[in-house]
Amino acid sequence: MAVNRPGHVDQYAVFGHPVGHSKSPQIHRAFAAATAQQLSYQAIQAPVDGFAAAVADFRLAGGVGCNVTVPFKADAYELADQLDEEAQLAGAVNTLQWDSAGKLLGFNTDGKGLLRDLQHNLGIDLADRKILLVGAGGAAAGVIHPLLQALPAKLVVINRTASRAEALVQRFSSVADGRFSSATMASPGKGFDLVLNATSASLSGELPDLPAQLFSADSWAYDLAYADQPTPFLRWAQQQGVAQRRDGLGMLVEQAAEAFHLWRGVRPETAAVISQLR
């Protein structure tokens, strides 16, 4: 954990490819201003095959921590010397930090960020609820453990390739307690209280091939992706009669706040930042 030192500015960054669209610099600069932390934060586009070298260069230039976005979360997982439980289970790292001995620590704050957005910002009680998770890639893996910790009645994962959903269930078998299962895209079940889209379809303007009747009367539809306009998944949910819909902007800010707290030991308020980005 870094602390303010007179006359010294700690350096942070987000690595991605591409990364020019990232809102992380704006978010972390707002956090720094609100908490009186002396730091700089930049976006770095690393070569697709040069993530480790780019991180090493950043460290040599004085970097003390960084965020990691697509396509480098698996690379960051392999690069870290030590992993927190969320990163171990997800097989992905979105936050890196060097400790006082120079060891590179890897964390995954995505799931905690999602949970805080759902519970704190949106006021959704997940206990004893039925949750459907669409997708079985890295985004889905990063949120499963925190969702299970919220004690839903059941968490069902579906994916276009059913075997990937089944493999994800097996990976989390040690923490699932029988509440986590997979199903097919054609027959996932009905009447879910919360349907989460964790596929990359929204990023390409597409919609997962989902059946009707997924939702209950007071369901929430939540897309982990965010955009200036409603995603195809959220537009489809509206057509299904779902009144309560939200994209992943709140999750983005909340996972950033988790990373900021790891780095600085200070938890920033997020409401004003979310409102500003909206």
C-alpha positions as semicolon CSV with decimal commas, in nm:
position;residue;x (nm);y (nm);z (nm)
1;M;0,000;0,000;0,000
2;A;0,143;0,336;-0,106
3;V;0,110;0,653;0,100
4;N;0,152;1,021;0,022
5;R;0,508;1,148;0,045
6;P;0,583;1,520;0,017
7;G;0,706;1,608;-0,330
8;H;0,655;1,255;-0,467
9;V;0,388;1,146;-0,716
10;D;0,322;0,769;-0,744
11;Q;0,260;0,638;-1,094
12;Y;-0,028;0,412;-1,196
13;A;-0,167;0,303;-1,532
14;V;-0,416;0,084;-1,713
15;F;-0,285;-0,161;-1,974
16;G;-0,499;-0,275;-2,265
17;H;-0,515;-0,316;-2,643
18;P;-0,689;-0,103;-2,746
19;V;-0,704;0,124;-2,444
20;G;-0,777;0,472;-2,576
21;H;-1,148;0,438;-2,488
22;S;-1,077;0,350;-2,124
23;K;-1,247;0,559;-1,858
24;S;-1,001;0,438;-1,592
25;P;-0,774;0,747;-1,606
26;Q;-1,075;0,975;-1,553
27;I;-1,205;0,757;-1,270
28;H;-0,877;0,727;-1,079
29;R;-0,791;1,095;-1,120
30;A;-1,132;1,179;-0,973
31;F;-1,067;0,939;-0,683
32;A;-0,724;1,096;-0,624
33;A;-0,865;1,449;-0,619
34;A;-1,146;1,352;-0,381
35;T;-0,912;1,174;-0,137
36;A;-0,612;1,412;-0,163
37;Q;-0,382;1,140;-0,298
38;Q;-0,068;1,238;-0,489
39;L;-0,057;1,015;-0,796
40;S;-0,057;1,011;-1,174
41;Y;-0,257;0,769;-1,387
42;Q;-0,218;0,702;-1,759
43;A;-0,346;0,462;-2,025
44;I;-0,082;0,242;-2,188
45;Q;-0,151;0,042;-2,503
46;A;0,082;-0,257;-2,489
47;P;0,156;-0,473;-2,793
48;V;-0,066;-0,781;-2,799
49;D;0,241;-1,002;-2,759
50;G;0,435;-0,759;-2,538
51;F;0,241;-0,719;-2,214
52;A;0,513;-0,846;-1,977
53;A;0,779;-0,623;-2,135
54;A;0,549;-0,320;-2,118
55;V;0,478;-0,379;-1,750
56;A;0,850;-0,419;-1,681
57;D;0,921;-0,089;-1,856
58;F;0,648;0,080;-1,652
59;R;0,800;-0,054;-1,331
60;L;1,146;0,074;-1,427
61;A;0,995;0,416;-1,494
62;G;0,859;0,429;-1,139
63;G;0,523;0,250;-1,165
64;V;0,385;0,113;-0,838
65;G;0,057;-0,042;-0,956
66;C;-0,165;-0,088;-1,259
67;N;-0,502;-0,202;-1,385
68;V;-0,530;-0,456;-1,663
69;T;-0,807;-0,484;-1,920
70;V;-0,864;-0,695;-2,232
71;P;-0,682;-0,878;-2,372
72;F;-0,421;-0,901;-2,094
73;K;-0,600;-1,033;-1,784
74;A;-0,473;-1,389;-1,840
75;D;-0,122;-1,254;-1,908
76;A;-0,134;-1,062;-1,580
77;Y;-0,242;-1,380;-1,403
78;E;0,068;-1,559;-1,534
79;L;0,296;-1,264;-1,456
80;A;0,197;-1,216;-1,091
81;D;0,417;-1,364;-0,818
82;Q;0,126;-1,394;-0,576
83;L;-0,252;-1,407;-0,633
84;D;-0,554;-1,329;-0,416
85;E;-0,837;-1,584;-0,393
86;E;-1,055;-1,412;-0,652
87;A;-0,774;-1,407;-0,908
88;Q;-0,689;-1,772;-0,840
89;L;-1,048;-1,884;-0,896
90;A;-1,107;-1,659;-1,198
91;G;-0,776;-1,740;-1,366
92;A;-0,751;-1,369;-1,443
93;V;-0,598;-1,054;-1,289
94;N;-0,723;-0,699;-1,340
95;T;-0,511;-0,524;-1,073
96;L;-0,136;-0,545;-1,010
97;Q;0,073;-0,397;-0,733
98;W;0,438;-0,423;-0,636
99;D;0,499;-0,472;-0,263
100;S;0,791;-0,328;-0,064
101;A;1,008;-0,628;-0,155
102;G;0,940;-0,590;-0,527
103;K;0,703;-0,888;-0,545
104;L;0,421;-0,847;-0,799
105;L;0,080;-0,907;-0,640
106;G;-0,221;-0,993;-0,855
107;F;-0,585;-0,926;-0,769
108;N;-0,922;-0,954;-0,937
109;T;-1,161;-0,681;-0,823
110;D;-1,428;-0,733;-1,092
111;G;-1,659;-0,951;-0,884
112;K;-1,643;-0,730;-0,578
113;G;-1,715;-0,430;-0,799
114;L;-2,018;-0,600;-0,951
115;L;-2,149;-0,704;-0,610
116;R;-2,116;-0,353;-0,469
117;D;-2,295;-0,202;-0,767
118;L;-2,579;-0,453;-0,739
119;Q;-2,619;-0,440;-0,362
120;H;-2,513;-0,089;-0,263
121;N;-2,594;0,125;-0,568
122;L;-2,899;-0,061;-0,700
123;G;-3,027;-0,201;-0,370
124;I;-3,068;-0,557;-0,497
125;D;-3,084;-0,826;-0,227
126;L;-2,928;-1,135;-0,385
127;A;-2,990;-1,374;-0,096
128;D;-3,220;-1,663;-0,193
129;R;-3,263;-1,519;-0,545
130;K;-3,236;-1,705;-0,876
131;I;-2,950;-1,568;-1,089
132;L;-2,868;-1,649;-1,451
133;L;-2,517;-1,576;-1,578
134;V;-2,483;-1,566;-1,957
135;G;-2,129;-1,638;-2,074
136;A;-1,843;-1,859;-1,961
137;G;-1,534;-1,652;-2,042
138;G;-1,308;-1,444;-1,826
139;A;-1,574;-1,184;-1,741
140;A;-1,806;-1,453;-1,609
141;A;-1,531;-1,632;-1,416
142;G;-1,435;-1,308;-1,244
143;V;-1,776;-1,257;-1,083
144;I;-1,886;-1,608;-0,983
145;H;-1,725;-1,636;-0,639
146;P;-1,855;-1,300;-0,507
147;L;-2,201;-1,383;-0,643
148;L;-2,197;-1,715;-0,458
149;Q;-2,087;-1,535;-0,142
150;A;-2,411;-1,334;-0,162
151;L;-2,595;-1,665;-0,098
152;P;-2,838;-1,683;-0,390
153;A;-3,082;-1,973;-0,406
154;K;-2,906;-2,078;-0,724
155;L;-2,666;-1,945;-0,984
156;V;-2,699;-2,093;-1,332
157;V;-2,444;-2,033;-1,608
158;I;-2,516;-2,079;-1,978
159;N;-2,292;-2,035;-2,281
160;R;-2,315;-2,077;-2,656
161;T;-2,065;-2,363;-2,615
162;A;-2,221;-2,572;-2,340
163;S;-1,896;-2,753;-2,255
164;R;-1,738;-2,422;-2,146
165;A;-2,022;-2,360;-1,903
166;E;-1,984;-2,712;-1,765
167;A;-1,608;-2,661;-1,725
168;L;-1,669;-2,337;-1,535
169;V;-1,898;-2,515;-1,290
170;Q;-1,630;-2,777;-1,231
171;R;-1,368;-2,509;-1,166
172;F;-1,580;-2,358;-0,889
173;S;-1,700;-2,687;-0,740
174;S;-1,499;-2,631;-0,420
175;V;-1,691;-2,312;-0,334
176;A;-2,029;-2,372;-0,501
177;D;-2,207;-2,585;-0,235
178;G;-2,442;-2,723;-0,499
179;R;-2,588;-2,380;-0,577
180;F;-2,390;-2,331;-0,899
181;S;-2,489;-2,528;-1,208
182;S;-2,485;-2,508;-1,586
183;A;-2,766;-2,536;-1,838
184;T;-2,808;-2,510;-2,214
185;M;-2,879;-2,185;-2,395
186;A;-3,204;-2,335;-2,524
187;S;-3,336;-2,443;-2,181
188;P;-3,179;-2,240;-1,901
189;G;-3,496;-2,225;-1,689
190;K;-3,751;-1,953;-1,623
191;G;-3,833;-1,682;-1,373
192;F;-3,485;-1,556;-1,285
193;D;-3,464;-1,260;-1,049
194;L;-3,141;-1,135;-1,207
195;V;-3,001;-1,206;-1,554
196;L;-2,640;-1,100;-1,607
197;N;-2,488;-1,075;-1,955
198;A;-2,116;-1,149;-1,928
199;T;-2,060;-1,227;-2,296
200;S;-1,861;-1,009;-2,533
201;A;-2,161;-0,982;-2,767
202;S;-2,250;-0,631;-2,653
203;L;-1,903;-0,507;-2,746
204;S;-1,971;-0,603;-3,108
205;G;-2,333;-0,485;-3,111
206;E;-2,473;-0,837;-3,103
207;L;-2,723;-1,021;-2,883
208;P;-2,673;-1,365;-2,725
209;D;-2,923;-1,620;-2,854
210;L;-3,152;-1,622;-2,551
211;P;-3,501;-1,772;-2,511
212;A;-3,799;-1,576;-2,384
213;Q;-3,947;-1,614;-2,033
214;L;-3,615;-1,586;-1,853
215;F;-3,742;-1,309;-1,628
216;S;-3,978;-1,296;-1,333
217;A;-4,223;-1,010;-1,276
218;D;-3,970;-0,787;-1,096
219;S;-3,646;-0,907;-1,256
220;W;-3,331;-0,709;-1,314
221;A;-3,135;-0,726;-1,642
222;Y;-2,769;-0,629;-1,605
223;D;-2,504;-0,609;-1,876
224;L;-2,142;-0,617;-1,756
225;A;-2,054;-0,410;-2,065
226;Y;-2,129;-0,040;-2,081
227;A;-2,189;0,201;-2,368
228;D;-2,327;0,545;-2,444
229;Q;-2,647;0,380;-2,569
230;P;-2,836;0,077;-2,427
231;T;-2,666;-0,247;-2,527
232;P;-2,847;-0,501;-2,748
233;F;-2,903;-0,719;-2,440
234;L;-3,067;-0,435;-2,247
235;R;-3,282;-0,338;-2,546
236;W;-3,394;-0,701;-2,574
237;A;-3,471;-0,711;-2,200
238;Q;-3,687;-0,400;-2,241
239;Q;-3,877;-0,574;-2,520
240;Q;-3,931;-0,864;-2,277
241;G;-4,100;-0,623;-2,036
242;V;-3,812;-0,586;-1,791
243;A;-3,838;-0,245;-1,626
244;Q;-3,519;-0,266;-1,419
245;R;-3,214;-0,259;-1,645
246;R;-2,858;-0,141;-1,595
247;D;-2,525;-0,157;-1,778
248;G;-2,183;-0,216;-1,624
249;L;-2,069;0,143;-1,573
250;G;-2,132;0,122;-1,198
251;M;-1,935;-0,204;-1,185
252;L;-1,648;-0,035;-1,369
253;V;-1,630;0,244;-1,113
254;E;-1,672;0,010;-0,815
255;Q;-1,399;-0,232;-0,928
256;A;-1,174;0,071;-0,975
257;A;-1,254;0,181;-0,619
258;E;-1,151;-0,164;-0,495
259;A;-0,819;-0,131;-0,678
260;F;-0,768;0,223;-0,546
261;H;-0,825;0,099;-0,192
262;L;-0,568;-0,178;-0,241
263;W;-0,312;0,072;-0,366
264;R;-0,374;0,367;-0,135
265;G;-0,549;0,230;0,174
266;V;-0,833;0,480;0,117
267;R;-1,178;0,386;-0,013
268;P;-1,315;0,662;-0,238
269;E;-1,681;0,753;-0,265
270;T;-1,818;0,642;-0,600
271;A;-2,164;0,797;-0,640
272;A;-2,042;1,131;-0,775
273;V;-1,804;0,963;-1,022
274;I;-2,077;0,730;-1,153
275;S;-2,312;1,024;-1,191
276;Q;-2,048;1,228;-1,374
277;L;-1,974;0,945;-1,619
278;R;-2,345;0,889;-1,683
